[in-house]
Amino acid sequence: MYCTHCAKKIDEAKLEAKSSSYALAPEAAENAKIAYVCPRCGHLIHADIDEAETKSLAQAAHAQVQRARNFFASGMGMVSVGAIALIISILFFFLAKKPSNQYQLVVNCAEFYVFVVLLVVSVILLGVGIGFVVEGIRRKDANSALLKDINNRTFVQ
């Protein structure tokens, strides 16, 4: 089920496995509608949504696609800066090999310290950036599939 206000996907099977709605209200009729509360925005989520709620869901999904694209763009920026920092750190690594020491690595010079700092920064930026890129692609694909189902009128809540 999807929240029609924020397009968050709720897995009702996992929710029912934790605490069954039927066990909480055993006197409920067989045809009673069960609604869940969205953990993100607090709106009620229920099955059999009407045309206005479908339109609201499509708008929320479009907003989520845009957020996913922003997430992807931020990740790509971090990956780019991380790659540049990694290249510069490699250059400083080679500068730390001093000719006065027969091109052996000198670990107590400024070039080596710059190498270590840039290497740490680049690894952090690359890791976080790749995480953002993957998460942005995942969110965009999920919400694009939802929009495709809504546009093809094959979406069922």
Residue frames relative to the residue before (quaternion, step in Angstrom):
aa qw qx qy qz dx dy dz
M 1.0000 0.0000 0.0000 0.0000 0.00 0.00 0.00
Y 0.2451 -0.7609 0.5874 0.1260 3.52 -1.16 0.71
C 0.4449 -0.6377 0.5518 0.3016 3.55 -1.15 0.66
T 0.3863 -0.7451 0.4954 0.2239 3.58 -0.76 1.01
H 0.6491 0.5254 -0.3206 0.4470 3.59 1.22 -0.24
C 0.8292 0.1487 -0.0547 0.5361 3.61 0.92 -0.86
A 0.4281 -0.7418 0.4191 0.3014 3.62 1.32 0.04
K 0.3553 0.7095 -0.5254 0.3071 3.61 1.07 0.65
K 0.3575 -0.7328 0.5412 0.2056 3.54 -0.92 0.95
I 0.1393 -0.7751 0.6148 0.0418 3.53 -0.88 1.04
D 0.2456 -0.7508 0.5937 0.1535 3.58 -0.86 0.94
E 0.2526 -0.8142 0.5051 0.1347 3.56 -0.14 1.30
A 0.5689 0.5829 -0.3979 0.4223 3.63 1.13 -0.43
K 0.6615 0.4837 -0.3080 0.4833 3.60 1.00 -0.78
L 0.6461 0.5165 -0.3243 0.4589 3.59 1.01 -0.77
E 0.6765 0.4808 -0.2897 0.4767 3.56 0.96 -0.86
A 0.6132 0.5425 -0.3571 0.4496 3.60 1.11 -0.56
K 0.6419 0.5178 -0.3255 0.4625 3.60 1.06 -0.71
S 0.7674 -0.1488 0.1336 0.6092 3.56 0.78 -1.05
S 0.3470 -0.7760 0.4966 0.1756 3.52 -0.45 1.25
S 0.4690 -0.6729 0.4993 0.2793 3.56 -0.97 0.89
Y 0.6465 0.5193 -0.3224 0.4566 3.58 1.07 -0.66
A 0.6397 0.5073 -0.3317 0.4727 3.58 1.10 -0.61
L 0.6365 0.5297 -0.3324 0.4514 3.59 1.10 -0.60
A 0.7878 0.1158 -0.0513 0.6028 3.58 1.10 -0.71
P 0.0975 -0.8464 0.5206 0.0551 3.61 0.30 1.20
E 0.6606 0.5136 -0.3186 0.4453 3.59 1.14 -0.48
A 0.4310 0.7016 -0.4621 0.3294 3.60 1.26 0.07
A 0.5375 -0.6351 0.4549 0.3174 3.53 -1.09 0.74
E 0.6465 -0.5401 0.3812 0.3808 3.54 -1.24 0.45
N 0.7598 0.3734 -0.1992 0.4936 3.59 1.00 -0.80
A 0.3548 0.7393 -0.5009 0.2768 3.60 1.19 0.40
K 0.4129 -0.6995 0.5288 0.2461 3.54 -1.05 0.81
I 0.2271 -0.7546 0.6031 0.1233 3.53 -0.98 0.90
A 0.0846 -0.7857 0.6126 0.0168 3.54 -0.87 1.01
Y 0.2329 -0.7534 0.6034 0.1181 3.53 -1.15 0.74
V 0.3955 -0.6826 0.5556 0.2627 3.55 -1.24 0.43
C 0.4442 -0.6950 0.5011 0.2620 3.56 -0.84 1.02
P 0.4014 -0.7329 0.4881 0.2521 3.63 -0.75 0.96
R 0.6462 0.5298 -0.3227 0.4445 3.60 1.18 -0.45
C 0.8495 0.1551 -0.0430 0.5024 3.58 0.69 -1.08
G 0.4928 -0.7013 0.4067 0.3160 3.62 1.21 -0.23
H 0.5067 0.6338 -0.4398 0.3849 3.62 1.21 0.12
L 0.5459 -0.6173 0.4566 0.3353 3.55 -1.24 0.47
I 0.1833 -0.7540 0.6247 0.0868 3.55 -1.07 0.87
H 0.0978 0.7945 -0.5911 0.0992 3.55 -0.78 1.02
A 0.5491 -0.5956 0.4683 0.3528 3.56 -1.28 0.31
D 0.7895 0.3281 -0.2434 0.4581 3.56 -1.37 0.11
I 0.1234 0.8074 -0.5626 0.1277 3.55 0.59 1.15
D 0.4310 -0.7042 0.5053 0.2510 3.56 -1.13 0.66
E 0.7599 -0.3991 0.2618 0.4412 3.58 -1.33 -0.01
A 0.6510 0.5142 -0.3235 0.4551 3.62 0.95 -0.78
E 0.6700 0.4781 -0.3014 0.4814 3.58 1.00 -0.79
T 0.6057 0.5387 -0.3514 0.4685 3.59 1.12 -0.61
K 0.6401 0.5122 -0.3179 0.4763 3.57 1.04 -0.79
S 0.6433 0.5134 -0.3145 0.4729 3.57 1.01 -0.81
L 0.6364 0.5190 -0.3201 0.4723 3.58 1.05 -0.78
A 0.6445 0.5138 -0.3217 0.4660 3.61 0.98 -0.80
Q 0.6430 0.5083 -0.3246 0.4721 3.60 0.98 -0.77
A 0.6591 0.4965 -0.3080 0.4735 3.57 0.96 -0.85
A 0.6467 0.5121 -0.3253 0.4623 3.59 1.01 -0.76
H 0.6191 0.5224 -0.3425 0.4760 3.60 1.05 -0.70
A 0.6443 0.5095 -0.3192 0.4727 3.58 1.00 -0.79
Q 0.6534 0.5062 -0.3147 0.4667 3.59 1.02 -0.77
V 0.6102 0.5329 -0.3507 0.4698 3.59 1.09 -0.68
Q 0.6593 0.4995 -0.3131 0.4667 3.59 0.95 -0.82
R 0.6355 0.5096 -0.3301 0.4770 3.60 1.02 -0.76
A 0.6414 0.5197 -0.3236 0.4624 3.58 1.02 -0.78
R 0.6371 0.5087 -0.3322 0.4744 3.58 1.02 -0.73
N 0.6340 0.5120 -0.3279 0.4779 3.60 1.03 -0.73
F 0.6198 0.5366 -0.3263 0.4706 3.57 1.05 -0.81
F 0.6566 0.5108 -0.2945 0.4704 3.58 0.95 -0.95
A 0.6705 0.4986 -0.3006 0.4598 3.59 0.91 -0.91
S 0.6346 0.5114 -0.3334 0.4740 3.60 0.99 -0.73
G 0.6538 0.5164 -0.3068 0.4602 3.56 0.97 -0.83
M 0.6622 0.4932 -0.3120 0.4701 3.58 0.97 -0.82
G 0.6124 0.5353 -0.3478 0.4663 3.59 1.08 -0.63
M 0.6606 0.4939 -0.3061 0.4754 3.56 0.96 -0.86
V 0.6411 0.5147 -0.3312 0.4631 3.60 0.97 -0.80
S 0.6501 0.5180 -0.3218 0.4534 3.61 0.95 -0.82
V 0.6821 0.4647 -0.2894 0.4847 3.58 0.85 -0.94
G 0.6380 0.5280 -0.3240 0.4574 3.60 1.03 -0.75
A 0.6498 0.5047 -0.3175 0.4714 3.59 1.00 -0.78
I 0.6423 0.5090 -0.3227 0.4736 3.59 0.99 -0.79
A 0.6600 0.4971 -0.3086 0.4713 3.59 0.95 -0.85
L 0.6317 0.5264 -0.3355 0.4597 3.59 1.06 -0.69
I 0.6473 0.5083 -0.3189 0.4702 3.60 0.97 -0.81
I 0.6646 0.4878 -0.3068 0.4757 3.59 0.94 -0.85
S 0.6438 0.5142 -0.3377 0.4551 3.60 0.99 -0.73
I 0.6191 0.5268 -0.3456 0.4688 3.61 1.06 -0.67
L 0.6282 0.5259 -0.3332 0.4667 3.58 1.05 -0.75
F 0.6710 0.4783 -0.2996 0.4809 3.59 0.98 -0.81
F 0.5724 0.5663 -0.3855 0.4505 3.59 1.14 -0.50
F 0.6894 0.4585 -0.2829 0.4842 3.57 0.93 -0.88
L 0.6210 0.5224 -0.3477 0.4697 3.60 1.14 -0.52
A 0.6220 0.5463 -0.3423 0.4443 3.60 1.18 -0.49
K 0.5954 0.5072 -0.3758 0.4970 3.61 1.25 -0.13
K 0.1879 -0.8441 0.4995 0.0515 3.53 -0.05 1.36
P 0.4676 -0.6764 0.4877 0.2932 3.60 -0.97 0.83
S 0.6104 0.5584 -0.3623 0.4293 3.59 1.13 -0.53
N 0.7190 0.3755 -0.2253 0.5397 3.57 1.27 -0.34
Q 0.5562 -0.6298 0.3570 0.4081 3.59 1.18 0.71
Y 0.6283 -0.5943 0.3007 0.4021 3.58 1.00 0.94
Q 0.3707 0.6828 -0.5211 0.3533 3.51 1.06 0.85
L 0.5715 -0.6048 0.4324 0.3474 3.56 -1.15 0.59
V 0.1651 -0.7629 0.6212 0.0697 3.54 -0.89 1.05
V 0.2206 -0.8327 0.4985 0.0966 3.57 -0.48 1.19
N 0.6946 0.4494 -0.2924 0.4796 3.61 1.18 -0.05
C 0.5300 0.5910 -0.4395 0.4203 3.59 1.04 0.75
A 0.6693 -0.5263 0.3528 0.3881 3.56 -1.26 0.42
E 0.6150 0.5672 -0.3517 0.4199 3.60 1.04 -0.70
F 0.6538 0.5050 -0.3155 0.4668 3.58 1.02 -0.77
Y 0.6430 0.5169 -0.3268 0.4611 3.60 0.99 -0.78
V 0.6353 0.5058 -0.3252 0.4845 3.58 1.03 -0.79
F 0.6142 0.5512 -0.3362 0.4537 3.59 1.01 -0.78
V 0.6879 0.4842 -0.2894 0.4567 3.58 0.82 -1.00
V 0.6689 0.4960 -0.3086 0.4596 3.60 0.88 -0.91
L 0.6826 0.4754 -0.2924 0.4719 3.59 0.86 -0.90
L 0.6222 0.5365 -0.3450 0.4540 3.58 1.04 -0.66
V 0.6566 0.4976 -0.3072 0.4763 3.58 0.93 -0.87
V 0.6612 0.5015 -0.3066 0.4661 3.59 0.90 -0.90
S 0.6791 0.4939 -0.3024 0.4511 3.58 0.90 -0.88
V 0.6415 0.5113 -0.3353 0.4633 3.61 0.97 -0.74
I 0.6471 0.5078 -0.3172 0.4721 3.59 0.97 -0.81
L 0.6799 0.4850 -0.2951 0.4641 3.59 0.86 -0.93
L 0.6581 0.5008 -0.3178 0.4638 3.59 0.94 -0.78
G 0.6626 0.5145 -0.3074 0.4491 3.59 0.94 -0.84
V 0.6964 0.4480 -0.2710 0.4907 3.56 0.83 -0.98
G 0.6501 0.5308 -0.3189 0.4404 3.58 0.97 -0.81
I 0.6564 0.4884 -0.3117 0.4831 3.58 0.94 -0.83
G 0.6187 0.5351 -0.3373 0.4660 3.59 1.05 -0.70
F 0.6617 0.4958 -0.2999 0.4757 3.59 0.95 -0.87
V 0.6383 0.5269 -0.3293 0.4544 3.60 0.96 -0.83
V 0.6778 0.4854 -0.2940 0.4676 3.59 0.85 -0.96
E 0.6715 0.4903 -0.3007 0.4672 3.60 0.91 -0.86
G 0.6397 0.5218 -0.3258 0.4608 3.60 1.00 -0.74
I 0.6530 0.4975 -0.3114 0.4786 3.58 0.98 -0.84
R 0.6539 0.5224 -0.3161 0.4467 3.58 0.94 -0.87
R 0.6814 0.4824 -0.2882 0.4690 3.59 0.90 -0.92
K 0.6510 0.5207 -0.3170 0.4524 3.57 0.96 -0.85
D 0.6670 0.5017 -0.3048 0.4587 3.57 0.91 -0.87
A 0.6563 0.5123 -0.3182 0.4533 3.60 0.94 -0.86
N 0.7186 0.4318 -0.2628 0.4776 3.60 0.84 -0.92
S 0.6013 0.5352 -0.3661 0.4669 3.60 1.10 -0.52
A 0.6353 0.5112 -0.3290 0.4763 3.60 1.03 -0.73
L 0.6255 0.5259 -0.3303 0.4723 3.58 1.05 -0.75
L 0.6664 0.4913 -0.3023 0.4723 3.60 0.93 -0.88
K 0.6247 0.5331 -0.3413 0.4572 3.57 1.02 -0.73
D 0.6572 0.5012 -0.3084 0.4710 3.58 0.98 -0.83
I 0.6471 0.5053 -0.3233 0.4705 3.58 1.00 -0.77
N 0.6780 0.4931 -0.2969 0.4572 3.60 0.91 -0.87
N 0.7031 0.4397 -0.2646 0.4923 3.59 1.06 -0.70
R 0.3801 -0.7474 0.4470 0.3117 3.56 1.38 -0.09
T 0.4785 0.6423 -0.4538 0.3906 3.56 1.02 0.85
F 0.4659 0.6853 -0.4375 0.3491 3.58 1.30 0.12
V 0.0032 0.7644 -0.6443 0.0252 3.54 -0.94 0.97
Q 0.3737 -0.7346 0.5270 0.2073 3.54 -0.79 1.09
